[in-house]
Amino acid sequence: MPRTKHSVTSRERRRRYLKAAKGFYGGRSKLYRTAREAVERSLAYSYRDRRQRKRDFRKLWIARINAAARLNGLSYNRFISGLKKADVNINRKMLAEMAVNDQDGFKNLTELAKSANETTE
């Protein structure tokens, strides 16, 4: 059986990593080993952060809703609880959007939540 050399395969693998490292700073885009480490780390970060982005946005929406609800005399948990009792199904993304861009509509929702909380207590 003839001996096989892997030069084409190795070169292709190196080229793939260096191409993925394009735009990286300094040796991270020029040196194979450094580029490979940087690319693998960046892929790990991007995988992790695709999941983390969802958490971060939810935190941001909750902070915005809480701030707007407190301006209208309710805490966040009272507001959400009142909306649930009033059978209002609006997700937090839309509530945060209303809190920023439609204060009058949000104020109506806080009044609805207040009345729903009072009727059940």
Long-range contacts (C-beta under 8 A, 24 or more apart in sequence): 57-93, 58-92, 60-96, 61-92, 61-93, 61-95, 61-96, 62-92, 62-96, 64-96, 64-99, 64-100, 65-92, 65-95, 65-96, 65-99, 67-99, 68-99, 68-100, 68-103, 68-106, 69-99, 69-110, 72-106, 72-107, 72-110, 72-111, 73-110, 73-114, 74-110, 74-113, 74-114, 78-113, 78-117, 79-109, 79-110, 79-113, 80-113, 81-113, 81-117, 82-112, 82-113, 82-114, 82-115, 82-116, 82-117, 83-109, 83-112, 83-113, 83-116, 85-113, 85-116, 85-117, 85-119, 85-120, 86-112, 86-113, 86-115, 86-116, 88-112, 88-113
